Amino acid sequence: MKNAIGILFGFVTGMVGFLYLFRIFFLVRIPPQDELAPGIVVMLAMMSGILFALAGAFVQSKLVRK
């Protein structure tokens, strides 16, 4: 589990960060009458989470003593 903590933390940070920023910057400007595809938002959040997970794995591999 110690080896996956950077990946897990990066994935969660990436997803939550994307959803929070999407809410702040885009949802306040979209009127309720417009339809928004939730699948695209979730897919983009997962892609952001995967990118942050890769970054977390990279940082963890650089910080761990060998």
C-alpha positions in Angstrom: 0.0 0.0 0.0 2.9 2.3 0.6 3.9 2.1 -3.0 0.4 3.2 -4.2 -0.1 6.1 -1.9 1.3 8.6 -4.4 -0.8 7.3 -7.2 -4.0 7.2 -5.0 -3.4 10.7 -3.6 -2.7 12.1 -7.1 -5.8 10.5 -8.6 -8.1 11.8 -5.9 -6.5 15.3 -6.0 -6.8 15.4 -9.8 -10.5 14.4 -9.9 -11.6 16.6 -7.0 -9.6 19.5 -8.2 -11.0 19.3 -11.7 -14.6 19.0 -10.5 -14.2 21.9 -8.1 -12.7 24.1 -10.8 -15.4 23.1 -13.3 -18.0 24.0 -10.7 -16.4 27.4 -10.1 -15.6 28.5 -13.7 -18.2 26.8 -15.8 -21.3 25.7 -13.9 -22.1 29.3 -12.6 -22.2 30.5 -16.2 -24.4 27.8 -17.7 -28.1 28.4 -17.4 -30.2 25.6 -15.9 -32.2 25.2 -19.1 -29.1 24.1 -21.1 -28.3 20.4 -21.1 -24.8 19.4 -19.9 -23.5 16.0 -20.8 -22.4 14.6 -17.4 -20.5 11.7 -19.0 -18.0 14.1 -20.6 -17.4 15.9 -17.3 -16.8 12.7 -15.5 -14.5 11.4 -18.3 -12.5 14.7 -18.2 -12.3 14.4 -14.4 -11.0 10.9 -14.7 -8.4 11.9 -17.3 -7.3 14.7 -15.0 -7.1 12.2 -12.2 -5.0 9.8 -14.2 -2.6 12.6 -15.2 -2.3 13.7 -11.5 -1.8 10.0 -10.6 1.1 9.7 -13.0 2.6 12.9 -11.5 2.1 11.5 -8.0 3.9 8.3 -8.9 6.7 10.3 -10.5 7.1 12.5 -7.4 6.9 9.4 -5.1 9.5 7.6 -7.0 11.9 10.6 -6.8 11.3 11.1 -3.0 11.6 7.5 -1.9 15.0 6.4 -0.6 16.4 3.4 -2.2 
